[in-house]
Amino acid sequence: MRRRDLLLAALAAGPAGPGFQLVDVTGPSGLAFRHNTGGFGAKYLPETMGPGCAVLDYDNDGWPDILLVNGQDWPGHRKQRSTPRLFRNNRNGTFSDVTKAAGLDVEMYGLGVAVADFDNDGFPDLYITCVGQNRLFRNTGKGSFVDATTAAGLGNRQSFSTSAMWVDIDRDGHLDLFVCNYVRWAAAQDVFCTLDGKAKSYCTPEAFRGTTCWIFRNRGNGTFEDITARSGLFDASSKSLGVTMLDFDQDGWPDLFVANDTQPNKLYRNNHDGTFRESAVRAGVAFGDDGRARAGMGVDAGDFRRTGRESIAVTNFDNEMMGLFEPGANGFSDRAGATGVGAPTRTRLGFGCLFFDADLDGHLDLLAVNGHIDDTVRNLNKGIVHAQSPNLFLNNGAGKFRDVAAEAGREFSAPKVGRGLALGDFDRDGDLDVLITTNGGPAYLFRNDVNNGNLSIRFRLEGRKSNRDGIGAVIRLFGAGGPQMRMIRGGSSYLSSSSLAATFGVGKLSVAERVVVYWPSGRVDEFKNLPAARTYHCVEGEAPRALPYR
């Protein structure tokens, strides 16, 4: 073949690499942050856990902003003042720290965050999980937040809470709150653990008793009631770190999957009356392939095979590969090894994980951030290191994955002590950018530059009878490439919350032939022939309004 023909063939095949690049824009964006674990040598368990992060549009200007959760110094060992940090999107690739002006300049030992409009006033509110008292911050709609914890009936609760999620369990239009709690721990009752018989090390969760998750029902008047006991969710043996929502039995009601650390995972089936039935063992998601409980950390659900049913991804400890539970006729089966996800994750300790279409080809990919507990792990001489590279599994469209993290960008694939992970389109160009937090280190913002010519279509929901954010809604998109689906979730990953807008990659298709929105209220809205490269603002019961990306 002549040189000219080779060149033409290369151009026709598209750019080399995975079809996108994740470019580190942390410095230029102004996202200056460093997580404070509070560590002073005592090696308290919470120091290994955080922080989480969130993508939200707190001022409703149409541009995603960033919240980074932070820890603080332990009592008696104060060296610095640290608070969560809110960064406002300046719409030009940079962010400004507006923490103080927003009323969030508050010290707390924060771990996770869940974002949603719990009072249906049109502005996103924050629930920050902590060691100690969790906090609910209500958005005033004027660029600031007020602490509504006590007024909402959520005060006077000391806990070691991790991930949280907003979910309308009874589909009454008011978002309820699910909170993961880890173990019973307090500094005064800390346990001495050691790896070498001499120096103190961070303990594993086996050293502490478990504790139940909580669920709070939204009364619709700004207050909540604790329905944990009567809901069927009370379980004092749990050691919960991650939670996601899915409709695994496809009855239109939200079910809950909880990732537990060294305890069986839980799958709570919604009984349609404010109660749940635990079904993890029957469904095949409680244990790993070997029949043992693993160290579940982060979790997400997604329809990566485009069958209309979602699979569940769970990150685990090193020597325990990531779980990828696929639905079948008789429940779920762990297909991590068969899909190519298992082997690359066996030597990693995973935390945040999310399904998303990185290259906009219409097939969900899978991203996980990794990092070990303590830098002394290097002394164990088993090939495990503290800072670890992320895994970015590209879906080949036939149910197989290939890790392309190294191809996606040198800075992106560099080892980190990864924890939180969230997604949002910060530059509004149609693809999803990546926000990562690290334990005791900086946060990273990676801009996604899709270079293969693929397009996307995005939907931002606004409920009327349903909750304002449309959390729990399912969107199905039909076109020449086959069906796709997304569920709107008020939390997932690990300690983190992503943008609530649903982004579909459509490849080279210029039009979505048919889109169906199944609202939590039971209403179904259907739209036809929607041009791609648009965001559609879909108000329940109304025709969608097309908005340009920029």
ZAMARGU-4260 file (C-alpha; in steps of 0.2 Angstrom, whole numbers, plus 5000, padded with zeros to 4 digits):
<rodrens>
0) 5000/5000/5000 | 5007/5017/4995 | 5011/5030/5009 | 4996/5041/5004 | 4984/5026/5005
5) 4991/5022/5023 | 4989/5040/5028 | 4971/5040/5022 | 4967/5024/5030 | 4974/5031/5047
10) 4963/5046/5046 | 4948/5036/5042 | 4951/5025/5057 | 4951/5040/5068 | 4964/5046/5081
15) 4976/5034/5090 | 4972/5029/5108 | 4955/5027/5117 | 4946/5041/5108 | 4948/5054/5122
20) 4961/5061/5134 | 4959/5066/5152 | 4970/5082/5154 | 4975/5087/5172 | 4968/5105/5174
25) 4969/5106/5193 | 4982/5120/5193 | 4975/5131/5180 | 4958/5129/5187 | 4962/5136/5204
30) 4956/5121/5213 | 4969/5123/5227 | 4965/5110/5241 | 4974/5098/5253 | 4964/5086/5263
35) 4968/5086/5282 | 4967/5068/5290 | 4971/5076/5307 | 4984/5063/5309 | 4997/5066/5323
40) 5004/5048/5325 | 4990/5039/5335 | 4984/5031/5319 | 4965/5033/5322 | 4955/5023/5310
45) 4945/5038/5302 | 4961/5045/5295 | 4962/5032/5282 | 4944/5035/5275 | 4941/5052/5266
50) 4938/5063/5258 | 4923/5063/5247 | 4918/5076/5234 | 4902/5083/5225 | 4898/5091/5208
55) 4883/5102/5210 | 4876/5118/5203 | 4874/5127/5220 | 4869/5144/5212 | 4858/5137/5198
60) 4868/5147/5184 | 4870/5131/5173 | 4888/5128/5177 | 4894/5114/5188 | 4903/5119/5204
65) 4913/5108/5216 | 4912/5104/5234 | 4927/5096/5243 | 4924/5088/5260 | 4938/5090/5273
70) 4943/5083/5290 | 4950/5092/5305 | 4963/5091/5318 | 4959/5080/5333 | 4956/5088/5350
75) 4972/5092/5359 | 4982/5091/5343 | 4977/5107/5334 | 4989/5113/5321 | 4978/5121/5307
80) 4960/5126/5304 | 4952/5116/5290 | 4934/5116/5283 | 4925/5109/5268 | 4928/5120/5252
85) 4916/5126/5239 | 4922/5131/5222 | 4911/5142/5211 | 4913/5139/5192 | 4919/5155/5184
90) 4913/5148/5166 | 4930/5150/5159 | 4939/5135/5165 | 4943/5142/5182 | 4935/5141/5199
95) 4934/5153/5214 | 4934/5148/5232 | 4917/5154/5239 | 4917/5144/5255 | 4916/5158/5267
100) 4903/5168/5258 | 4892/5152/5256 | 4892/5149/5275 | 4902/5133/5274 | 4917/5139/5283
105) 4913/5127/5297 | 4925/5115/5305 | 4920/5097/5306 | 4928/5080/5303 | 4919/5077/5287
110) 4920/5061/5276 | 4906/5061/5263 | 4893/5071/5255 | 4876/5069/5246 | 4868/5082/5236
115) 4849/5085/5232 | 4835/5097/5233 | 4827/5089/5249 | 4814/5104/5251 | 4809/5105/5232
120) 4813/5124/5232 | 4824/5123/5216 | 4841/5124/5224 | 4853/5109/5229 | 4856/5106/5248
125) 4870/5097/5256 | 4871/5082/5268 | 4889/5080/5275 | 4893/5064/5284 | 4906/5065/5298
130) 4915/5057/5313 | 4903/5065/5326 | 4888/5075/5321 | 4883/5074/5303 | 4877/5091/5295
135) 4862/5096/5284 | 4865/5112/5275 | 4850/5120/5267 | 4853/5131/5252 | 4845/5148/5254
140) 4844/5151/5235 | 4854/5167/5238 | 4872/5160/5236 | 4873/5153/5253 | 4869/5138/5265
145) 4862/5138/5283 | 4864/5123/5295 | 4847/5115/5296 | 4853/5099/5305 | 4844/5103/5322
150) 4828/5111/5314 | 4826/5096/5302 | 4827/5083/5317 | 4844/5076/5312 | 4854/5082/5327
155) 4860/5074/5343 | 4868/5059/5334 | 4886/5055/5336 | 4892/5043/5322 | 4905/5037/5311
160) 4896/5040/5295 | 4902/5037/5277 | 4892/5037/5261 | 4875/5044/5260 | 4861/5045/5247
165) 4845/5054/5244 | 4831/5043/5238 | 4812/5044/5237 | 4808/5027/5245 | 4789/5029/5245
170) 4788/5039/5229 | 4778/5053/5238 | 4788/5067/5229 | 4799/5071/5245 | 4817/5064/5245
175) 4821/5053/5260 | 4839/5051/5267 | 4849/5035/5268 | 4865/5036/5278 | 4879/5022/5279
180) 4888/5020/5296 | 4904/5011/5297 | 4909/5005/5315 | 4908/5009/5333 | 4923/5019/5336
185) 4929/5034/5347 | 4946/5041/5351 | 4944/5037/5369 | 4941/5018/5365 | 4954/5016/5351
190) 4962/4999/5349 | 4980/4996/5348 | 4984/4986/5332 | 5001/4982/5325 | 5009/4974/5310
195) 5026/4971/5317 | 5022/4968/5335 | 5029/4985/5340 | 5023/5000/5331 | 5005/5005/5331
200) 4996/5003/5314 | 4979/5007/5307 | 4966/4994/5313 | 4955/4984/5301 | 4937/4985/5304
205) 4937/4967/5312 | 4944/4976/5327 | 4927/4985/5330 | 4909/4981/5331 | 4898/4986/5317
210) 4883/4997/5317 | 4867/5000/5308 | 4864/5011/5293 | 4850/5024/5295 | 4835/5030/5285
215) 4826/5046/5288 | 4809/5049/5280 | 4806/5066/5273 | 4789/5073/5281 | 4788/5086/5267
220) 4789/5101/5280 | 4808/5102/5281 | 4809/5089/5295 | 4813/5070/5295 | 4809/5055/5305
225) 4820/5040/5309 | 4811/5025/5302 | 4827/5013/5302 | 4819/5001/5314 | 4802/4999/5306
230) 4809/5000/5288 | 4817/4983/5290 | 4835/4991/5287 | 4841/4990/5305 | 4856/4979/5306
235) 4869/4981/5319 | 4882/4970/5311 | 4884/4981/5296 | 4900/4990/5292 | 4894/5001/5278
240) 4905/5011/5266 | 4895/5013/5250 | 4877/5014/5244 | 4868/5015/5227 | 4851/5014/5221
245) 4844/5003/5207 | 4828/4994/5202 | 4834/4976/5202 | 4817/4968/5201 | 4811/4981/5188
250) 4795/4985/5198 | 4797/5004/5197 | 4802/5006/5215 | 4819/5010/5221 | 4830/4996/5229
255) 4846/4999/5239 | 4863/4990/5237 | 4875/4993/5252 | 4893/4989/5251 | 4900/4982/5268
260) 4918/4980/5273 | 4922/4962/5279 | 4903/4959/5281 | 4891/4953/5268 | 4884/4966/5256
265) 4866/4970/5258 | 4852/4971/5244 | 4836/4979/5251 | 4821/4976/5240 | 4807/4989/5241
270) 4791/4982/5248 | 4781/4998/5241 | 4775/5002/5259 | 4790/5011/5266 | 4799/4994/5271
275) 4812/4983/5263 | 4816/4965/5263 | 4835/4960/5263 | 4838/4949/5248 | 4857/4949/5245
280) 4860/4931/5248 | 4846/4926/5237 | 4851/4938/5223 | 4869/4932/5223 | 4877/4949/5228
285) 4881/4946/5247 | 4898/4937/5244 | 4912/4935/5232 | 4915/4920/5221 | 4923/4911/5235
290) 4908/4912/5246 | 4916/4925/5258 | 4912/4942/5263 | 4924/4955/5255 | 4930/4972/5260
295) 4917/4982/5250 | 4921/5001/5248 | 4913/5010/5233 | 4898/5005/5222 | 4889/5010/5207
300) 4876/5002/5195 | 4874/5004/5176 | 4868/4995/5161 | 4884/4992/5152 | 4877/4978/5141
305) 4862/4989/5135 | 4850/4975/5140 | 4839/4987/5150 | 4845/4979/5167 | 4859/4987/5178
310) 4874/4978/5184 | 4883/4982/5201 | 4901/4986/5202 | 4909/4985/5220 | 4927/4990/5224
315) 4936/4979/5237 | 4953/4977/5246 | 4969/4971/5238 | 4969/4953/5233 | 4950/4954/5231
320) 4946/4959/5214 | 4932/4971/5210 | 4915/4964/5210 | 4905/4966/5194 | 4888/4958/5197
325) 4877/4955/5182 | 4859/4951/5182 | 4852/4935/5175 | 4836/4924/5176 | 4841/4918/5193
330) 4849/4933/5201 | 4866/4940/5199 | 4883/4932/5196 | 4900/4940/5198 | 4907/4942/5180
335) 4922/4953/5185 | 4935/4940/5179 | 4925/4935/5163 | 4923/4954/5157 | 4942/4958/5160
340) 4939/4969/5176 | 4945/4956/5188 | 4963/4953/5185 | 4969/4972/5184 | 4960/4976/5200
345) 4967/4961/5211 | 4982/4971/5216 | 4973/4987/5219 | 4963/4994/5234 | 4948/5002/5226
350) 4937/5016/5233 | 4927/5027/5222 | 4919/5019/5206 | 4907/5025/5193 | 4900/5019/5176
355) 4900/5033/5162 | 4903/5034/5144 | 4920/5041/5143 | 4922/5040/5124 | 4903/5044/5120
360) 4902/5028/5109 | 4885/5023/5118 | 4893/5010/5129 | 4896/5013/5148 | 4914/5012/5153
365) 4919/5009/5171 | 4931/5020/5182 | 4939/5016/5199 | 4951/5026/5209 | 4963/5016/5221
370) 4975/5019/5235 | 4980/5009/5250 | 4977/5013/5269 | 4995/5017/5275 | 5012/5020/5267
375) 5019/5007/5278 | 5011/4994/5267 | 5027/4994/5257 | 5035/4985/5272 | 5024/4969/5269
380) 5034/4965/5253 | 5020/4958/5243 | 5020/4970/5229 | 5007/4982/5236 | 5010/5000/5237
385) 5002/5015/5245 | 4998/5026/5230 | 4990/5017/5216 | 4985/5020/5198 | 4966/5021/5194
390) 4958/5009/5183 | 4948/5015/5168 | 4939/5001/5159 | 4934/5004/5141 | 4919/4994/5135
395) 4921/4986/5118 | 4902/4985/5115 | 4902/4966/5118 | 4903/4965/5136 | 4922/4965/5138
400) 4933/4979/5146 | 4951/4984/5143 | 4960/4995/5155 | 4965/5011/5146 | 4970/5022/5161
405) 4988/5024/5154 | 4982/5028/5137 | 4970/5041/5144 | 4984/5053/5151 | 5000/5052/5160
410) 4995/5063/5174 | 4978/5054/5176 | 4986/5037/5177 | 5000/5043/5189 | 4998/5034/5206
415) 4987/5042/5219 | 4980/5038/5236 | 4963/5039/5228 | 4946/5040/5238 | 4932/5051/5231
420) 4926/5051/5213 | 4913/5062/5205 | 4908/5067/5187 | 4902/5083/5179 | 4904/5093/5163
425) 4913/5108/5170 | 4917/5116/5153 | 4900/5111/5146 | 4907/5103/5130 | 4896/5088/5131
430) 4907/5075/5139 | 4910/5071/5157 | 4925/5077/5166 | 4933/5068/5182 | 4935/5074/5199
435) 4946/5064/5211 | 4950/5067/5229 | 4965/5059/5238 | 4968/5054/5257 | 4979/5067/5265
440) 4983/5075/5248 | 4976/5086/5234 | 4960/5085/5224 | 4962/5083/5205 | 4952/5089/5191
445) 4953/5080/5174 | 4946/5088/5158 | 4939/5075/5146 | 4944/5079/5128 | 4934/5067/5117
450) 4944/5067/5100 | 4935/5054/5090 | 4920/5064/5084 | 4907/5056/5094 | 4892/5066/5101
455) 4881/5066/5116 | 4864/5070/5122 | 4860/5076/5140 | 4844/5077/5150 | 4841/5088/5166
460) 4825/5083/5174 | 4813/5094/5185 | 4799/5085/5194 | 4782/5092/5197 | 4773/5078/5206
465) 4789/5068/5207 | 4804/5076/5218 | 4811/5091/5210 | 4827/5083/5205 | 4819/5068/5197
470) 4829/5056/5208 | 4824/5038/5204 | 4818/5042/5187 | 4823/5031/5173 | 4828/5038/5155
475) 4828/5026/5140 | 4835/5031/5124 | 4832/5022/5108 | 4841/5024/5091 | 4850/5015/5078
480) 4864/5009/5090 | 4851/5000/5101 | 4843/5005/5118 | 4852/5014/5132 | 4846/5018/5150
485) 4851/5029/5165 | 4844/5031/5182 | 4845/5047/5191 | 4854/5044/5208 | 4856/5055/5223
490) 4873/5047/5227 | 4884/5033/5222 | 4903/5030/5221 | 4911/5032/5238 | 4908/5047/5249
495) 4903/5057/5234 | 4889/5064/5223 | 4890/5067/5204 | 4880/5079/5193 | 4862/5074/5192
500) 4861/5077/5173 | 4860/5061/5163 | 4873/5060/5149 | 4871/5048/5134 | 4885/5045/5121
505) 4877/5042/5104 | 4893/5040/5093 | 4890/5048/5076 | 4871/5048/5077 | 4864/5066/5075
510) 4847/5062/5082 | 4839/5051/5096 | 4824/5043/5088 | 4815/5041/5104 | 4817/5045/5122
515) 4806/5039/5136 | 4806/5046/5154 | 4799/5035/5168 | 4796/5047/5182 | 4795/5041/5201
520) 4777/5047/5201 | 4772/5034/5188 | 4770/5047/5174 | 4779/5042/5157 | 4784/5056/5145
525) 4790/5051/5128 | 4799/5062/5115 | 4804/5058/5097 | 4818/5064/5085 | 4828/5074/5097
530) 4844/5082/5089 | 4860/5077/5098 | 4874/5089/5105 | 4860/5097/5116 | 4855/5097/5134
535) 4836/5095/5136 | 4828/5102/5151 | 4813/5090/5154 | 4800/5096/5166 | 4788/5082/5171
540) 4773/5082/5160 | 4780/5095/5147 | 4789/5096/5131 | 4808/5096/5133 | 4817/5113/5131
545) 4833/5111/5121 | 4849/5121/5127 | 4866/5122/5119 | 4880/5115/5128 | 4888/5132/5129
</rodrens>
